């Protein structure tokens, strides 16, 4: 009898379990039917649309009030919630930045861009706006760097190629601006930067050679133009430039010298702007500048500290600072990126020495009778 009762209990529990599961299935089917009903679908669509409008309106309020961190936080929040309005919120922020740039509100645009990229560093549309921001600010070097860097923010081969094309278009645009202003120094700097990022860009190679020619850096211009002889698009222009360089290299320049004891001084220009009096010294391996003169002009020239060196002087060996200056000019000749040592113990009436790291760039002769330094390109 007990066995019979036990069997009946088991059957009762099984039947109750089945009926419960069947009841749940029927409820799910009923809910599904209701949710797929046109009225239910329309209600959900209205709810989603209301949520979208609400989030977008809230985004707009935060943007217009300058609460950029909160605005981007809303985007992140909606993305984590897998909300349908995530893309729309990103688009609203992007459109807001574009309007700021058009209105010239560059500082505000920069703040919003930085905030956006802090959460989405590889968002290509915002990266492009950041490049435009730096171009509008006149920070052309940084704009070019950012433009070439964008290709490394994606694994899509086609998108990479598009980014390189955009970077080249930007580079060509800013190089042409320097060309229209005949700003050869800036052109040379921009072209050098572009080639360090994109060595195959022949447009930059040609304009660097041209800028170097205009700055009378004949050797560098010759080397740059020669590199284009194998390029069908630039071969003819390169050949013409090489002919001009050869013609100019045949022309010698005579620089007036002032006697200083049994030696001579000449007037030179640092960074094309600051005149200095240098003693012509063929026994000096490097150009020097007195510490007092360097301190007087340091803020007005482009000089980069390299290292400390041991410098041999008439008074013995001293520790001197070695700098690289943007250029040293003598007459019509200019040597860019020249190293110069700062002599801490110089007390002479001249400002420094014209050494062999400048003179060796030329064929030179000293005419003591007529007090002339004759320079011609090698």
Helices and strands as residue ranges (DSSP letters): H 2-36, H 38-64, H 68-80, H 86-103, H 106-119, H 124-137, H 140-149, G 150-153, H 157-180, H 184-197, H 202-214, H 218-226, H 235-249, E 253-256, E 258-260, E 263-270, E 274-280, E 287-290, H 291-297, G 298-300, E 303-313, E 316-330, E 333-343, E 352-354, H 356-359, E 362-367, E 372-377
